[in-house]
Each structure stands twice: as C-alpha cells, then as structure tokens.
Amino acid sequence: MDKRYDVIIAGAGPAGAQCARDLAARDYDVLVLETESEEEFPRQSNKSTGGTFPSMLASFGIPDDVVMHFTDKVVLESPNDHFVNQQAGAVLEFADFKRFLVGDGRNSGAEYRFDARVTNPVIEDGKLVGVTYDGSEIAYGDIIVDASGPSAPLAKMLGVSDLQRENQAIGVEYELEGVDLHGDGHTDLTDAMMLRLDHDIAPGGYSWIFHTGEDTVKVGLCYIQNDSHDRYATDDMGIDDYLNHWLETDMRFENATRLEDKQHRGSAHIQLPGKLSTDRFMAIGDTVPTVDPIWGEGIHKAMRSARAAAVTADKCLTENDTSAENMSTYDDLWHTNVAPRSKARLLIAELLYLAPNDRYDAFMRDLRKADMNTLKNANEGNKLALVKLFKPSDIPLLLRFAKQWYRDGFRGPS
Ligand SMILES: Cc1cc2nc3c(=O)[nH]c(=O)nc-3n(C[C@H](O)[C@H](O)[C@H](O)COP(=O)(O)OP(=O)(O)OC[C@H]3O[C@@H](n4cnc5c(N)ncnc54)[C@H](O)[C@@H]3O)c2cc1C
C-alpha cells in the first residue's frame, strides 16, 4: 500500500520549502514534490534578486552564509532626484537560500522528490486525496499545499486561485561587475538597495540596483502591462530591451560587464486575493497574489504564508477536521499576518505607477519633508498619512486613476 503523508507540498520555493521545514520540525510526515532536477536545482527557479530585511532572517533562522551582501540603506530614485532611508537590509544569494531551506527541512525529516512536476489533484469519492506527478505517479496525503508559484496548477483546478493574466507583473535582472556606484549626479549606492521610479527605464513599473559587494550589483526592472505601461512604452521593445537600454545609457554602467549565467527572471501577480483554501487544500506564496504590490517584496511574505499554512495544517490535523471551514483558518491568518491592508497597498501601487516622471521628482522632495511616522504609516496604507502626501496639483492624476478604476474596477478576482 502507498505511503500516506500528512501533508504534500508542490514546489520547493521559499513558500513550499519553509512550510515543509515548519511541519517537519513538528514531526509531521511531509513530502515536497519539485519539478526541477536535484542536480540543477534551482536553475529555472533561481528567479529572485533576494532583497530582504533582518526581520525575515531572524524570524526564520536564516544563516548569514546565504547572504551575498548586507546593506544599510534603501534609496528611492526618480529621473532627477532621490531619497535615502537608513535601513538595514540583506541581498540573498537566492539559489543558496533555496538550497538551505531544502537541506534544513530534510534534516528535520521532510522528504523531497525532485524531477517531480505536479500536474493534477487526485479526487476520490469527491474528496481530495493526493496529487499526480511525473506523468502518472500518485502521492497520497491528508492535506495538499500548492506552492508552485504563479503556475498554480492545483489551485487553478480546485478553483482557489484566480490569478489573472492582465495582473501579471514580469521582471528581469542581470548581475554586473565594474559598476560605478558613485556615478556623477547620483547618490552613492555603496551598501544600498536602490529602487527607481522612471517610465523611460521601466514604463509603468520600477527598476533597481542592489549592491552585492565591491563593484558588483544586481540590476533589473519590472512592470505590469497596464495603462501606464501603454502610455510610456515604445511599441517594439520587450523587457530585456528596456534593461539593455538602461545599461547603455546610464553612465554608472559605462565600464560594467555582465556576469555569465547570472540572470534572473520571473513573474508575480499584483491583484487582490480571492479564496486561499478549500477542503484539505491551501495555496501559499506566489500561487496566490502574496507579493507586495508596491515594491515586489515576495520572499518574506511567501515565508509568512508558509508559516500560516503550517499552523493551519497542525490545527486541522490535530483536530482531525480538514473541512473547508476549518482550513479557512489559513485565510484568516493570511489577511491578518501575511498581507494586512492588501487593498490599501494595492491602491497605493496603482496610483504610484500611474504618476508621471515629474511627479516622481516632486515625490522625492515630499518624502524628504515628511516625518518618518507619516512615511511609515503611508507605506502601511494608512489613509490619513497618504492624504498628507497628496497636493492640489495631483488632481489630474487622481482623476485619471478614478477613470481607470471606474472602467476596470480594482485589480481583483472577478
Ligand atoms: C526578477 C525578480 C526579482 C525579485 N526580487 C525580489 C526581491 O528582491 N525581494 C523579494 O522579497 N522578492 C523578490 N521577488 C519575488 C520573490 O522571488 C517571490 O515572491 C518568491 O520567490 C515567491 O516564492 P514561492 O515559493 O511562492 O514561489 P517560487 O519562488 O516561484 O517557487 C516555486 C517553486 O515551485 C516549483 N514548481 C513550479 N511548478 C511546479 C510544479 N508543477 N510541480 C512541482 N514544482 C513546481 C518551482 O521550480 C519553484 O522551485 C522577485 C521576483 C522576480 C521575478
């Protein structure tokens, strides 16, 4: 008779591997199925810049040796201005980070199968009892977790995730050496994570330079193909063309060279979440729209959603009740602990990426004038703090936003 697991997880990204770590540490029988081969892991899925903060490292016991570089400030850049916020951060070597999570989970007893692409849920007598993988193989479990990122095969088939194509943000990044971190007219990017708002570089989105030590950086950009993208984009340019254009025109990259085999790319959905769980099932990480809509922080959120799923699985297995109602504990935890105020943050993101370049320059000046409390509250979606950052000259922007909102509705599941 086939072994029956307490929990089966599809995908060994930050979400899936962290969920396995938490469950194995509590002695549950966990199986993780990962589509990539173990020898290459993670080649295809080495998609992330890996920018994060000490709170993530401390909360999840992540060792310093998966950190490429510790940073001490976050810089926001606009076409002609910038704003510096002193804040400690860490740029991960994303591949090492993923391998650490897998190794640590295994040490606690989690079982991993690589080369195991999950394709379908297995339903018997109307009940979800397992998954098919690697063609026709079947694994049986009491709870199934989809942590496969935006592909979300199980969540889609079970009607849980409603990721919509028009809400998909795409990103690409290269690693470079020989970069001038103190380029003329720019702020010093030594030990910085820099995010740039500039439609000439990333139409309808943002770009970044994260320092990774000496004269090396990760440099990339991302956008959603929204109204703002259509307004500022050049017809025949793809995302790599935009990145190459930036590398060719910004003097900081004049003497820089690309590091071989060091490019990362992927996507995530920026929209409101719908249902996150059902009978015997949860969807975590980028399988549901977990990534922060403003700055694309997805790692810490994926890890927090993993922990919320592990807590829920523990509760439901202990109570021997894996009904949709009991599993919805996960939805509650998601909305309170993983992505609180998701609607407000989505609203800020939509407004931010709709604003024109000259408003970005003015925004940097406003940020310098605002007190830290207002900034912190605005970033968390506090409406009063947000209002403080608007001026009468923003009325045309707000009207354009209202028009778009009226026409398309809020980015959310139908
Ligand atoms: C270019 C780029 C830069 C980014 N930079 C940052 C950053 O600086 N900071 C930050 O916090 N976030 C960043 N993010 C977002 C962050 O990387 C993601 O939010 C995070 O990786 C989500 O983790 P996850 O485990 O949900 O999904 P993923 O990382 O996508 O992992 C999914 C795993 O499932 C596997 N898989 C897929 N399909 C199947 C299947 N059918 N069966 C079995 N396995 C499957 C994949 O191989 C992969 O290992 C970035 C994203 C991109 C694209």
The ligand as an SDF file (V2000), in Angstrom:
LIG
                    3D

 53 58  0  0  0  0  0  0  0  0999 V2000
   13.0920   39.2610  -11.1530 C   0  0  0  0  0  0  0  0  0  0  0  0
   12.5100   39.1030   -9.7630 C   0  0  0  0  0  0  0  0  0  0  0  0
   13.1160   39.7540   -8.6850 C   0  0  0  0  0  0  0  0  0  0  0  0
   12.5760   39.6280   -7.3950 C   0  0  0  0  0  0  0  0  0  0  0  0
   13.2000   40.2480   -6.3700 N   0  0  0  0  0  0  0  0  0  0  0  0
   12.7320   40.1400   -5.1090 C   0  0  0  0  0  0  0  0  0  0  0  0
   13.4090   40.7590   -4.0180 C   0  0  0  0  0  0  0  0  0  0  0  0
   14.4330   41.4270   -4.1840 O   0  0  0  0  0  0  0  0  0  0  0  0
   12.8830   40.5930   -2.7700 N   0  0  0  0  0  0  0  0  0  0  0  0
   11.7510   39.8600   -2.5430 C   0  0  0  0  0  0  0  0  0  0  0  0
   11.3270   39.7390   -1.3740 O   0  0  0  0  0  0  0  0  0  0  0  0
   11.0940   39.2470   -3.5560 N   0  0  0  0  0  0  0  0  0  0  0  0
   11.5620   39.3630   -4.8290 C   0  0  0  0  0  0  0  0  0  0  0  0
   10.9220   38.7390   -5.8580 N   0  0  0  0  0  0  0  0  0  0  0  0
    9.7140   37.9380   -5.5470 C   0  0  0  0  0  0  0  0  0  0  0  0
   10.0940   36.5980   -4.9070 C   0  0  0  0  0  0  0  0  0  0  0  0
   11.1650   36.0000   -5.6010 O   0  0  0  0  0  0  0  0  0  0  0  0
    8.8860   35.6550   -4.9450 C   0  0  0  0  0  0  0  0  0  0  0  0
    7.7930   36.3100   -4.3500 O   0  0  0  0  0  0  0  0  0  0  0  0
    9.1900   34.3470   -4.1780 C   0  0  0  0  0  0  0  0  0  0  0  0
   10.2140   33.6310   -4.8290 O   0  0  0  0  0  0  0  0  0  0  0  0
    7.9170   33.5010   -4.0980 C   0  0  0  0  0  0  0  0  0  0  0  0
    8.2170   32.2490   -3.5640 O   0  0  0  0  0  0  0  0  0  0  0  0
    7.2970   30.9700   -3.8640 P   0  0  0  0  0  0  0  0  0  0  0  0
    7.8990   29.8530   -3.1000 O   0  0  0  0  0  0  0  0  0  0  0  0
    5.8870   31.3130   -3.6450 O   0  0  0  0  0  0  0  0  0  0  0  0
    7.4140   30.7180   -5.4410 O   0  0  0  0  0  0  0  0  0  0  0  0
    8.6500   30.3750   -6.3620 P   0  0  0  0  0  0  0  0  0  0  0  0
    9.8830   31.0630   -5.8710 O   0  0  0  0  0  0  0  0  0  0  0  0
    8.1900   30.6290   -7.7410 O   0  0  0  0  0  0  0  0  0  0  0  0
    8.8830   28.8120   -6.1810 O   0  0  0  0  0  0  0  0  0  0  0  0
    8.0360   27.8600   -6.7710 C   0  0  0  0  0  0  0  0  0  0  0  0
    8.7550   26.5080   -6.8220 C   0  0  0  0  0  0  0  0  0  0  0  0
    7.8300   25.5530   -7.3660 O   0  0  0  0  0  0  0  0  0  0  0  0
    8.4660   24.8100   -8.3970 C   0  0  0  0  0  0  0  0  0  0  0  0
    7.3910   24.3980   -9.3230 N   0  0  0  0  0  0  0  0  0  0  0  0
    6.7610   25.1420  -10.2630 C   0  0  0  0  0  0  0  0  0  0  0  0
    5.7960   24.4310  -10.8640 N   0  0  0  0  0  0  0  0  0  0  0  0
    5.8050   23.2070  -10.2740 C   0  0  0  0  0  0  0  0  0  0  0  0
    5.0140   22.0200  -10.4450 C   0  0  0  0  0  0  0  0  0  0  0  0
    4.0180   21.9630  -11.3380 N   0  0  0  0  0  0  0  0  0  0  0  0
    5.2980   20.9440   -9.6740 N   0  0  0  0  0  0  0  0  0  0  0  0
    6.3080   20.9900   -8.7480 C   0  0  0  0  0  0  0  0  0  0  0  0
    7.0820   22.0740   -8.5560 N   0  0  0  0  0  0  0  0  0  0  0  0
    6.8210   23.1820   -9.2840 C   0  0  0  0  0  0  0  0  0  0  0  0
    9.4800   25.7900   -8.9880 C   0  0  0  0  0  0  0  0  0  0  0  0
   10.5240   25.1110   -9.6850 O   0  0  0  0  0  0  0  0  0  0  0  0
    9.9690   26.5020   -7.7340 C   0  0  0  0  0  0  0  0  0  0  0  0
   11.0320   25.8220   -7.1150 O   0  0  0  0  0  0  0  0  0  0  0  0
   11.4270   38.8350   -7.1640 C   0  0  0  0  0  0  0  0  0  0  0  0
   10.8280   38.1680   -8.2430 C   0  0  0  0  0  0  0  0  0  0  0  0
   11.3570   38.2960   -9.5080 C   0  0  0  0  0  0  0  0  0  0  0  0
   10.7050   37.5680  -10.6500 C   0  0  0  0  0  0  0  0  0  0  0  0
  1  2  1  0
  2  3  1  0
  2 52  2  0
  3  4  2  0
  4  5  1  0
  4 50  1  0
  5  6  2  0
  6  7  1  0
  6 13  1  0
  7  8  2  0
  7  9  1  0
  9 10  1  0
 10 11  2  0
 10 12  1  0
 12 13  2  0
 13 14  1  0
 14 15  1  0
 14 50  1  0
 15 16  1  0
 16 17  1  0
 16 18  1  0
 18 19  1  0
 18 20  1  0
 20 21  1  0
 20 22  1  0
 22 23  1  0
 23 24  1  0
 24 25  2  0
 24 26  1  0
 24 27  1  0
 27 28  1  0
 28 29  2  0
 28 30  1  0
 28 31  1  0
 31 32  1  0
 32 33  1  0
 33 34  1  0
 33 48  1  0
 34 35  1  0
 35 36  1  0
 35 46  1  0
 36 37  1  0
 36 45  1  0
 37 38  2  0
 38 39  1  0
 39 40  1  0
 39 45  2  0
 40 41  1  0
 40 42  2  0
 42 43  1  0
 43 44  2  0
 44 45  1  0
 46 47  1  0
 46 48  1  0
 48 49  1  0
 50 51  2  0
 51 52  1  0
 52 53  1  0
M  END
$$$$
